[in-house]
Structures are given as C-alpha cells and as structure tokens.
Amino acid sequence: AHAHAHAHAHAHAHAHAHAHAHARCRPRPRPRPRPRCLRMSH
C-alpha cells in the first residue's frame, strides 16, 4: 500500500515537473487549474 502511494506521489511529481517544463517552453498568461476529480480518476 505504501509502495503504491509512493509510486503515485512520484508519478504526480513527475507530471508536475513535466507541466512546468511545458510552461517554460512556451509561456502562457497563467496555467488554468486542473479539476481535482481528474487526480482521483486513476
């Protein structure tokens, strides 16, 4: 259970880093917030 939580946290962190990389590539006025339900879908 803990391993799964850790993997999920790592995946979330990786996705966050990926999003930041994209934000750096092409600047936007501001990133629109993602719905929280999307995070719970998987």
mmCIF file of the N, C-alpha and C atoms, coordinates in Angstrom:
data_MODEL
# 
_entry.id   MODEL 
# 
loop_
_atom_site.group_PDB 
_atom_site.id 
_atom_site.type_symbol 
_atom_site.label_atom_id 
_atom_site.label_alt_id 
_atom_site.label_comp_id 
_atom_site.label_asym_id 
_atom_site.label_entity_id 
_atom_site.label_seq_id 
_atom_site.pdbx_PDB_ins_code 
_atom_site.Cartn_x 
_atom_site.Cartn_y 
_atom_site.Cartn_z 
_atom_site.occupancy 
_atom_site.B_iso_or_equiv 
_atom_site.pdbx_formal_charge 
_atom_site.auth_seq_id 
_atom_site.auth_comp_id 
_atom_site.auth_asym_id 
_atom_site.auth_atom_id 
_atom_site.pdbx_PDB_model_num 
ATOM 1   N N  . ALA A 1 1  ? 0.850   -1.210 0.000   1.00 0.00 ? 1  ALA A N  1 
ATOM 2   C CA . ALA A 1 1  ? 0.000   0.000  0.000   1.00 0.00 ? 1  ALA A CA 1 
ATOM 3   C C  . ALA A 1 1  ? 0.878   1.249  0.000   1.00 0.00 ? 1  ALA A C  1 
ATOM 4   N N  . HIS A 1 2  ? 1.903   1.206  0.858   1.00 0.00 ? 2  HIS A N  1 
ATOM 5   C CA . HIS A 1 2  ? 2.795   2.362  0.946   1.00 0.00 ? 2  HIS A CA 1 
ATOM 6   C C  . HIS A 1 2  ? 3.569   2.534  -0.362  1.00 0.00 ? 2  HIS A C  1 
ATOM 7   N N  . ALA A 1 3  ? 3.981   1.411  -0.938  1.00 0.00 ? 3  ALA A N  1 
ATOM 8   C CA . ALA A 1 3  ? 4.736   1.474  -2.193  1.00 0.00 ? 3  ALA A CA 1 
ATOM 9   C C  . ALA A 1 3  ? 3.874   2.103  -3.286  1.00 0.00 ? 3  ALA A C  1 
ATOM 10  N N  . HIS A 1 4  ? 2.595   1.726  -3.314  1.00 0.00 ? 4  HIS A N  1 
ATOM 11  C CA . HIS A 1 4  ? 1.692   2.263  -4.328  1.00 0.00 ? 4  HIS A CA 1 
ATOM 12  C C  . HIS A 1 4  ? 1.523   3.769  -4.131  1.00 0.00 ? 4  HIS A C  1 
ATOM 13  N N  . ALA A 1 5  ? 1.372   4.165  -2.870  1.00 0.00 ? 5  ALA A N  1 
ATOM 14  C CA . ALA A 1 5  ? 1.211   5.594  -2.571  1.00 0.00 ? 5  ALA A CA 1 
ATOM 15  C C  . ALA A 1 5  ? 2.459   6.358  -3.000  1.00 0.00 ? 5  ALA A C  1 
ATOM 16  N N  . HIS A 1 6  ? 3.621   5.762  -2.735  1.00 0.00 ? 6  HIS A N  1 
ATOM 17  C CA . HIS A 1 6  ? 4.882   6.404  -3.098  1.00 0.00 ? 6  HIS A CA 1 
ATOM 18  C C  . HIS A 1 6  ? 4.985   6.519  -4.619  1.00 0.00 ? 6  HIS A C  1 
ATOM 19  N N  . ALA A 1 7  ? 4.613   5.454  -5.321  1.00 0.00 ? 7  ALA A N  1 
ATOM 20  C CA . ALA A 1 7  ? 4.670   5.467  -6.781  1.00 0.00 ? 7  ALA A CA 1 
ATOM 21  C C  . ALA A 1 7  ? 3.722   6.532  -7.328  1.00 0.00 ? 7  ALA A C  1 
ATOM 22  N N  . HIS A 1 8  ? 2.532   6.632  -6.721  1.00 0.00 ? 8  HIS A N  1 
ATOM 23  C CA . HIS A 1 8  ? 1.550   7.615  -7.175  1.00 0.00 ? 8  HIS A CA 1 
ATOM 24  C C  . HIS A 1 8  ? 2.078   9.027  -6.946  1.00 0.00 ? 8  HIS A C  1 
ATOM 25  N N  . ALA A 1 9  ? 2.692   9.225  -5.778  1.00 0.00 ? 9  ALA A N  1 
ATOM 26  C CA . ALA A 1 9  ? 3.254   10.538 -5.461  1.00 0.00 ? 9  ALA A CA 1 
ATOM 27  C C  . ALA A 1 9  ? 4.366   10.878 -6.446  1.00 0.00 ? 9  ALA A C  1 
ATOM 28  N N  . HIS A 1 10 ? 5.198   9.886  -6.771  1.00 0.00 ? 10 HIS A N  1 
ATOM 29  C CA . HIS A 1 10 ? 6.298   10.102 -7.702  1.00 0.00 ? 10 HIS A CA 1 
ATOM 30  C C  . HIS A 1 10 ? 5.750   10.439 -9.087  1.00 0.00 ? 10 HIS A C  1 
ATOM 31  N N  . ALA A 1 11 ? 4.721   9.711  -9.513  1.00 0.00 ? 11 ALA A N  1 
ATOM 32  C CA . ALA A 1 11 ? 4.118   9.967  -10.816 1.00 0.00 ? 11 ALA A CA 1 
ATOM 33  C C  . ALA A 1 11 ? 3.522   11.374 -10.851 1.00 0.00 ? 11 ALA A C  1 
ATOM 34  N N  . HIS A 1 12 ? 2.874   11.766 -9.741  1.00 0.00 ? 12 HIS A N  1 
ATOM 35  C CA . HIS A 1 12 ? 2.263   13.092 -9.675  1.00 0.00 ? 12 HIS A CA 1 
ATOM 36  C C  . HIS A 1 12 ? 3.344   14.167 -9.750  1.00 0.00 ? 12 HIS A C  1 
ATOM 37  N N  . ALA A 1 13 ? 4.450   13.932 -9.033  1.00 0.00 ? 13 ALA A N  1 
ATOM 38  C CA . ALA A 1 13 ? 5.559   14.883 -9.044  1.00 0.00 ? 13 ALA A CA 1 
ATOM 39  C C  . ALA A 1 13 ? 6.150   14.980 -10.447 1.00 0.00 ? 13 ALA A C  1 
ATOM 40  N N  . HIS A 1 14 ? 6.275   13.836 -11.124 1.00 0.00 ? 14 HIS A N  1 
ATOM 41  C CA . HIS A 1 14 ? 6.824   13.812 -12.471 1.00 0.00 ? 14 HIS A CA 1 
ATOM 42  C C  . HIS A 1 14 ? 5.914   14.582 -13.423 1.00 0.00 ? 14 HIS A C  1 
ATOM 43  N N  . ALA A 1 15 ? 4.610   14.371 -13.285 1.00 0.00 ? 15 ALA A N  1 
ATOM 44  C CA . ALA A 1 15 ? 3.651   15.086 -14.125 1.00 0.00 ? 15 ALA A CA 1 
ATOM 45  C C  . ALA A 1 15 ? 3.757   16.593 -13.870 1.00 0.00 ? 15 ALA A C  1 
ATOM 46  N N  . HIS A 1 16 ? 3.951   16.954 -12.594 1.00 0.00 ? 16 HIS A N  1 
ATOM 47  C CA . HIS A 1 16 ? 4.074   18.359 -12.228 1.00 0.00 ? 16 HIS A CA 1 
ATOM 48  C C  . HIS A 1 16 ? 5.317   18.956 -12.891 1.00 0.00 ? 16 HIS A C  1 
ATOM 49  N N  . ALA A 1 17 ? 6.421   18.204 -12.843 1.00 0.00 ? 17 ALA A N  1 
ATOM 50  C CA . ALA A 1 17 ? 7.665   18.662 -13.445 1.00 0.00 ? 17 ALA A CA 1 
ATOM 51  C C  . ALA A 1 17 ? 7.499   18.802 -14.957 1.00 0.00 ? 17 ALA A C  1 
ATOM 52  N N  . HIS A 1 18 ? 6.791   17.845 -15.566 1.00 0.00 ? 18 HIS A N  1 
ATOM 53  C CA . HIS A 1 18 ? 6.552   17.866 -17.000 1.00 0.00 ? 18 HIS A CA 1 
ATOM 54  C C  . HIS A 1 18 ? 5.740   19.106 -17.370 1.00 0.00 ? 18 HIS A C  1 
ATOM 55  N N  . ALA A 1 19 ? 4.716   19.387 -16.563 1.00 0.00 ? 19 ALA A N  1 
ATOM 56  C CA . ALA A 1 19 ? 3.879   20.562 -16.807 1.00 0.00 ? 19 ALA A CA 1 
ATOM 57  C C  . ALA A 1 19 ? 4.713   21.838 -16.694 1.00 0.00 ? 19 ALA A C  1 
ATOM 58  N N  . HIS A 1 20 ? 5.610   21.872 -15.703 1.00 0.00 ? 20 HIS A N  1 
ATOM 59  C CA . HIS A 1 20 ? 6.461   23.042 -15.522 1.00 0.00 ? 20 HIS A CA 1 
ATOM 60  C C  . HIS A 1 20 ? 7.403   23.197 -16.713 1.00 0.00 ? 20 HIS A C  1 
ATOM 61  N N  . ALA A 1 21 ? 7.896   22.076 -17.233 1.00 0.00 ? 21 ALA A N  1 
ATOM 62  C CA . ALA A 1 21 ? 8.781   22.121 -18.392 1.00 0.00 ? 21 ALA A CA 1 
ATOM 63  C C  . ALA A 1 21 ? 8.037   22.707 -19.593 1.00 0.00 ? 21 ALA A C  1 
ATOM 64  N N  . HIS A 1 22 ? 6.790   22.275 -19.782 1.00 0.00 ? 22 HIS A N  1 
ATOM 65  C CA . HIS A 1 22 ? 5.983   22.791 -20.878 1.00 0.00 ? 22 HIS A CA 1 
ATOM 66  C C  . HIS A 1 22 ? 5.721   24.281 -20.688 1.00 0.00 ? 22 HIS A C  1 
ATOM 67  N N  . ALA A 1 23 ? 5.456   24.659 -19.435 1.00 0.00 ? 23 ALA A N  1 
ATOM 68  C CA . ALA A 1 23 ? 5.190   26.068 -19.139 1.00 0.00 ? 23 ALA A CA 1 
ATOM 69  C C  . ALA A 1 23 ? 6.427   26.910 -19.462 1.00 0.00 ? 23 ALA A C  1 
ATOM 70  N N  . ARG A 1 24 ? 7.604   26.327 -19.242 1.00 0.00 ? 24 ARG A N  1 
ATOM 71  C CA . ARG A 1 24 ? 8.840   27.046 -19.522 1.00 0.00 ? 24 ARG A CA 1 
ATOM 72  C C  . ARG A 1 24 ? 9.062   27.152 -21.031 1.00 0.00 ? 24 ARG A C  1 
ATOM 73  N N  . CYS A 1 25 ? 8.695   26.107 -21.758 1.00 0.00 ? 25 CYS A N  1 
ATOM 74  C CA . CYS A 1 25 ? 8.901   26.092 -23.211 1.00 0.00 ? 25 CYS A CA 1 
ATOM 75  C C  . CYS A 1 25 ? 8.139   27.236 -23.873 1.00 0.00 ? 25 CYS A C  1 
ATOM 76  N N  . ARG A 1 26 ? 6.847   27.299 -23.632 1.00 0.00 ? 26 ARG A N  1 
ATOM 77  C CA . ARG A 1 26 ? 6.025   28.361 -24.209 1.00 0.00 ? 26 ARG A CA 1 
ATOM 78  C C  . ARG A 1 26 ? 5.242   29.047 -23.090 1.00 0.00 ? 26 ARG A C  1 
ATOM 79  N N  . PRO A 1 27 ? 5.608   30.261 -22.750 1.00 0.00 ? 27 PRO A N  1 
ATOM 80  C CA . PRO A 1 27 ? 4.953   30.972 -21.649 1.00 0.00 ? 27 PRO A CA 1 
ATOM 81  C C  . PRO A 1 27 ? 3.495   31.281 -21.950 1.00 0.00 ? 27 PRO A C  1 
ATOM 82  N N  . ARG A 1 28 ? 2.669   31.136 -20.937 1.00 0.00 ? 28 ARG A N  1 
ATOM 83  C CA . ARG A 1 28 ? 1.251   31.454 -21.051 1.00 0.00 ? 28 ARG A CA 1 
ATOM 84  C C  . ARG A 1 28 ? 0.938   32.560 -20.046 1.00 0.00 ? 28 ARG A C  1 
ATOM 85  N N  . PRO A 1 29 ? -0.173  33.250 -20.232 1.00 0.00 ? 29 PRO A N  1 
ATOM 86  C CA . PRO A 1 29 ? -0.562  34.252 -19.235 1.00 0.00 ? 29 PRO A CA 1 
ATOM 87  C C  . PRO A 1 29 ? -0.672  33.636 -17.844 1.00 0.00 ? 29 PRO A C  1 
ATOM 88  N N  . ARG A 1 30 ? -1.344  32.491 -17.746 1.00 0.00 ? 30 ARG A N  1 
ATOM 89  C CA . ARG A 1 30 ? -1.371  31.732 -16.490 1.00 0.00 ? 30 ARG A CA 1 
ATOM 90  C C  . ARG A 1 30 ? -1.970  30.355 -16.726 1.00 0.00 ? 30 ARG A C  1 
ATOM 91  N N  . PRO A 1 31 ? -1.401  29.298 -16.156 1.00 0.00 ? 31 PRO A N  1 
ATOM 92  C CA . PRO A 1 31 ? -1.942  27.950 -16.325 1.00 0.00 ? 31 PRO A CA 1 
ATOM 93  C C  . PRO A 1 31 ? -3.276  27.818 -15.612 1.00 0.00 ? 31 PRO A C  1 
ATOM 94  N N  . ARG A 1 32 ? -4.267  27.299 -16.334 1.00 0.00 ? 32 ARG A N  1 
ATOM 95  C CA . ARG A 1 32 ? -5.574  27.168 -15.686 1.00 0.00 ? 32 ARG A CA 1 
ATOM 96  C C  . ARG A 1 32 ? -5.561  25.959 -14.759 1.00 0.00 ? 32 ARG A C  1 
ATOM 97  N N  . PRO A 1 33 ? -6.185  26.068 -13.600 1.00 0.00 ? 33 PRO A N  1 
ATOM 98  C CA . PRO A 1 33 ? -6.151  24.992 -12.611 1.00 0.00 ? 33 PRO A CA 1 
ATOM 99  C C  . PRO A 1 33 ? -6.874  23.743 -13.099 1.00 0.00 ? 33 PRO A C  1 
ATOM 100 N N  . ARG A 1 34 ? -6.257  22.594 -12.841 1.00 0.00 ? 34 ARG A N  1 
ATOM 101 C CA . ARG A 1 34 ? -6.869  21.325 -13.235 1.00 0.00 ? 34 ARG A CA 1 
ATOM 102 C C  . ARG A 1 34 ? -7.929  20.943 -12.215 1.00 0.00 ? 34 ARG A C  1 
ATOM 103 N N  . PRO A 1 35 ? -9.004  20.310 -12.657 1.00 0.00 ? 35 PRO A N  1 
ATOM 104 C CA . PRO A 1 35 ? -10.011 19.842 -11.698 1.00 0.00 ? 35 PRO A CA 1 
ATOM 105 C C  . PRO A 1 35 ? -9.434  18.763 -10.795 1.00 0.00 ? 35 PRO A C  1 
ATOM 106 N N  . ARG A 1 36 ? -9.812  18.777 -9.524  1.00 0.00 ? 36 ARG A N  1 
ATOM 107 C CA . ARG A 1 36 ? -9.251  17.834 -8.572  1.00 0.00 ? 36 ARG A CA 1 
ATOM 108 C C  . ARG A 1 36 ? -9.782  16.423 -8.805  1.00 0.00 ? 36 ARG A C  1 
ATOM 109 N N  . CYS A 1 37 ? -10.957 16.310 -9.419  1.00 0.00 ? 37 CYS A N  1 
ATOM 110 C CA . CYS A 1 37 ? -11.536 14.981 -9.645  1.00 0.00 ? 37 CYS A CA 1 
ATOM 111 C C  . CYS A 1 37 ? -10.682 14.196 -10.639 1.00 0.00 ? 37 CYS A C  1 
ATOM 112 N N  . LEU A 1 38 ? -9.964  14.912 -11.513 1.00 0.00 ? 38 LEU A N  1 
ATOM 113 C CA . LEU A 1 38 ? -9.121  14.247 -12.510 1.00 0.00 ? 38 LEU A CA 1 
ATOM 114 C C  . LEU A 1 38 ? -8.017  13.453 -11.820 1.00 0.00 ? 38 LEU A C  1 
ATOM 115 N N  . ARG A 1 39 ? -7.512  13.999 -10.699 1.00 0.00 ? 39 ARG A N  1 
ATOM 116 C CA . ARG A 1 39 ? -6.426  13.334 -9.982  1.00 0.00 ? 39 ARG A CA 1 
ATOM 117 C C  . ARG A 1 39 ? -6.907  12.034 -9.350  1.00 0.00 ? 39 ARG A C  1 
ATOM 118 N N  . MET A 1 40 ? -8.180  11.985 -8.977  1.00 0.00 ? 40 MET A N  1 
ATOM 119 C CA . MET A 1 40 ? -8.693  10.806 -8.293  1.00 0.00 ? 40 MET A CA 1 
ATOM 120 C C  . MET A 1 40 ? -9.187  9.740  -9.273  1.00 0.00 ? 40 MET A C  1 
ATOM 121 N N  . SER A 1 41 ? -9.248  10.072 -10.548 1.00 0.00 ? 41 SER A N  1 
ATOM 122 C CA . SER A 1 41 ? -9.795  9.121  -11.524 1.00 0.00 ? 41 SER A CA 1 
ATOM 123 C C  . SER A 1 41 ? -8.952  7.858  -11.606 1.00 0.00 ? 41 SER A C  1 
ATOM 124 N N  . HIS A 1 42 ? -7.613  8.016  -11.532 1.00 0.00 ? 42 HIS A N  1 
ATOM 125 C CA . HIS A 1 42 ? -6.767  6.834  -11.575 1.00 0.00 ? 42 HIS A CA 1 
ATOM 126 C C  . HIS A 1 42 ? -6.189  6.593  -10.188 1.00 0.00 ? 42 HIS A C  1 
# 
